[in-house]
Amino acid sequence: MLSQAFRDLLVVTATQVLGNAATARNCFETVRPGTWDRLVPMNSTLYGAVGAIVEAAVQERWILLLAMHLAGAFPARAEFNAIVAELARATPLGTVADPFEEVLLEGDRPFVNRRGLRRHLLNLMDPAGSSVLLVDGQPQTGKTFSFYLINHVAPKKGFTVNRFRMSRLPAPDDLATEILGRMGVDMTVPPIGNASAERWAEKLAGVVARTIEEKKVQRLFVFDEFSDTVLPDGTVSLIIRLATYADEELRPWLRIVLTHFRDPMPSELEDVVLRDDATPFANLDMVAALMQVAQARRWNVSQQTVVDTVERFHSEGARTLNERFKFMRSLLQTLAASS
């Protein structure tokens, strides 16, 4: 999977080198015939068109083919070679056939336990399942890390994942514009005018909903990093309205995940929303994950050796969540080098 930073780099660089719609169309049609007519609206800007095609290439798993074609067509632009290298690096060999059971995600990132989250994501991506998931938990339990599992499994079920960081405290129009931009749509959203913030938010949600219906691409929106600082008027209403759309008109196309969300859900959603309460993982969970990778890679290491190494790490004092993940990643690299 290509990170958002590299996706943005690919969109910007491709827009620069292609220069116009005719050249861009010829380029993309060479890689995947029919792509332009299927994905690009009549009034789209070049940047919006390239963005839509890159998102589709990521979701449909032909992004490496596209990046390699651009690297060959424009050898003077080192950005394309960097993107090809990142794609190769960020595509790990799975340790199990079922992506919902994976413990080693893109970028060699360990992901331990979280059985409840794994079950909820299976439900969320079932056409007949729930459409909204709330992720919560105490500090240092891995709420923020939830995104990495979501980003791993959702594309395998046909969903394009878009993450929106609420710590930036976006106003409703800023958030709506960002959402549309992630879908490859470059447009000016309606101003607030004389409407209340809540009515304005509903109007903006309607614009986003119509775009999702027109695109007919399954989307999973992750609204992450909510803080205790109050969001601008209307932003929460926009998010809740999108969650309602996901449970109603947009059920075939939209799923919503909210991390550390503190506002109440409307009564019509309260009984159907999924709730995951992240909890700390134990030493045995770490050992199980490490051994799953070791066995899949056929490394010559005993479980007792892994148990002893994990216990020795924790005997040196209390460990933060980040320290534990860094330890696991380092140990995996050591085991790989010695096997």
N, C-alpha and C positions, 0 to 999 in steps of 0.2 A: 504494500500500500504506500502511496506517495503522500508525504506529509503536506499540510496546508501551505507551509512556506515554499516547498518545492513546486506545488501546484501553481501558486501565484507566480513564481519565477518562470515557469513554463508558459503560462498565459501571457505575461508581459513580454517575454523574449520572442515568442511566436508572433505576437501582434506586431512587434517592431520589424521583424525580418520579412513577414509576409506582406505587410504594407497596404493591401487592398483586398476587397472581398473576392475578386476573381482569382487572384493568386492563392488565397487561403482555401477557396473552394477546391481548386485543382489539387492542392496539397493533400487535403483531408480525404477527398474522393479517391486519391491514389492509395491511401492507406486502408480506408474502409468505405467502399462505394455506397452511396445512398445516405451517408451521414449528414451532409449539409442540409438537404431537404427535410430530413427527419427531425433535426434538432434546432435549426436556426430560423427564428421568426423573420418575417418580411422586413420589419423596421429595425432589426437589431444592428447595433454598432459592431464594428470589427472586433473590438475587445469583448463585447458580450457574446459574439458568435464563437470566438476562440474559447472563452470561458466555458460555454455550454458544451462544446465538443470535448474539452479536456475533462470536465466532470463526467461526461458519459464514458470516455475512454477509461477513466479510473474505475467507475462502477461496473463497466462491462469487461474489464480485465484485458484491454488491448492498449493500455497506456505505454507499456514498454515498446511495443511495435511503433507507436506514434513517435515516441521520443527518439528511437533509433533512426527513424526515417528523417526527422528534422536534423539530427546530428549529422547524417550523411549528406543531406541537401545543403546544409549551412555549416561547413566544417570550421569556418572562422569564428563561430560563436561557441566559446567553451562552455557556456551555460548548459547546452544540450548534452554534452558529454558528462557534465557533472550530474545532470538529472538521470541519465542512463545508469551511471555508477550508483547513485542513491537508490534507484529502483532495484538494482541487483543486490545491494547491501540490505535493503529493508524487506526483502522477501524471504523469510525464514523457511526452512524445511520443517513441516509440521511434525509434532510428536505423536499425534493421534489423528484418526480419520475425521472425528467429529469436532468441528471448530469450536463448539460450545464447551468442550472439555479441554481446550488447549491451555497450557501453562507457560508457553514461551511465545510471546507476541512479536509483532514487527519491531525491528531495532534490537532484537535479542532482549526484550523487556520481560522479565519474569512476572507472572500473574498467578497469585496463590489463592487457593480456596475460593471464597465467594460463591458457595453453592447456591444460595438464594438468588443472587444476581443472575447466575447462569440460567436457572429455571425461569426467572421472570423474563429474560431476554428471549427465550424460546417462545414463551407465551406472547410477548409483544410482537414478534415477527410472524406469528400465525395469523392468517387472514381473519380467522374467527376469534382471535384473542383480544386482549385489552390493547388500547391505543396510547395509553399514558403511563409512564413509570416515574415514581418519585424515589430518589436515592438520598438517604440520609444516614446519620451515624455520628458518633462522637469524634472529636479530633483524633488524628493519627489512626484512623480505621480504614482509609483507602477510598473515601468517597470520590475524590478527584481522579484516582487511578481507574475508576469504573469506565471512564471514557475509552481507555485503551482496549478493553475487552469489547465494548460496543463497536468500536471502529474496526475490530478484527472480524467479528461475526456478522455484522449487518450487511456488508457487501456480498457475502456468500449467500445471503437470502435475497439479494436483488435490491438492497437499499443503498442509496447514497447518503453518507453521514455528513452533516454540517454542524459544527460546534460554535456556539456563541457565548463569549465570555461576558457575564453580567457585571463583573467587577469594574468594567469601564463605565457603568451607569448610563447606558444609552437611552436617549429620549425615544419615544415611539417611532418617529419618522426615521431616526438614525438606524434603529433596529430593523424596521421594515425594509429600508434601503439595503442594508447589509444582507438580509435574507434573500432579497431579490437578486442582488449581485452574485450570491453563491449559486443561484440558479441560472446565471448567465444573462440576466435581464438588467439593462441599464436604463432606468426610467426615473422621472421625478414623481414622488408620491404626493398625494393630495395634502395641502397645508391644513392647519387646524381651523382656520377661519373663525366663525362664530360658534363652532361646536364645542361641547365640553370635551375634556381630555378622554373620557371614557367613550363617547360617541366617535371621536376621531380615531381612537384605537380600533374600534370595531370596523370602521371604514378601511383602515390600513390592513387589518386582518383579512377583510374581503378581497382586497387587491392581491395579497399574497395567496389566498385560497384559489382565486381564479387562475393565477399563474400556475399553481401546482396542478390544477385540473387540465390546463392547456398542455403542460409539459408531459403529463402522464408518465412521470418517473417516480418511483417509490423513494420517499425522503424520510430520513430520521433526523430530527432536529434535537440537538443536545444543548439545553440552556444551563450553563455551568457557572460556577464561581459566584453564586449569590452571596452577598455579604450582609452585615447588619445595617449597612447604610441604605436609607430609603431610596428606591428608584424614582426617576422622574414620573410625574403624573401621566398615567395612561400606559406605561410600559408593561406593568403587570397585567392590565386588562387586555393588552394585545396578546400576551403569551397565553392567558387563560382562554381567550377566544379562539386562538389557534388550536389549543388542546381540545376545545369543544368541537371544532371542525374535524379534528382527527378522529373523534368518536362518532361523527355523524357523516356529513357529505364527503369528507376526504378520507374515509376509512380505507379505501383501496390504496391510497397514495401517501399518507402521512402518519408518522408515529412521533411522539414527543417524550423526551427524557428531561426531567428537572432535578438538578442536584442541589441539595441544601435549600430547597424552596420553602419559604416561610408563610406564604399567604394561603388563605383557605381556598379549597376547590369548590366550584359550584355544586349544588346538591345533586344534579344529574350526573356528575362525574365521580362524586365522592365514593359511591359504592362499587365502581368498576375500575378505578385507578389501581395500579399495582404499586406496592410499597416495598422497598428494599432497605433494610437497616444494616449498614456495613458494620462488621465486628472485627476485632483484631484477629490475626491468624497466629496459630501456635507453632512451636518448633516442629511438631510432627507434620504440620501442613507444609512447612518449608522442605522437610526431608522428602515428603511424597512428591512434591513438584520437581525437586532436583533429581530424584530417581526416575521420574517419568521421562525427563529429558535424557538422562544417562542411558536408560534402557533403549529408548528410541534411536539414540546415536550409536548404541552398542559400545559404550565406553567401558573399559575394564576397571570398574570401581565397585566396592562393596557398599551395601547400605549402612553397615556399621561404621565405615569410614566417614560417610556423609553425616551420620548421626553425631559422631564424635566431633566433627568439624563445626557443625551447627551449635552444639552445646558449648564448645569452647568459645565460640564467638559471643554467645550470650553471657557466659560466665564473667566476661570482662566489664560488665556493667549494663545499665539500661540502654536500650537501643531504640532510636526513632524509626518510623516506618521507612523513611528514605534510606537510612543506614542499612536496614535489613534488605531492602531491594538491591542496594549497591553491593552488599556482601554476596547475595545470591548471584548477581550478574558476574562479579569477579570470580566466584568459585566456579561457575560454569565455564568461564574462559580458561581457568586453570586446568579443569578436568579435560576440556577439549584439547588443550596443548599437550597434556601428558598421556593422552590415549592414542 
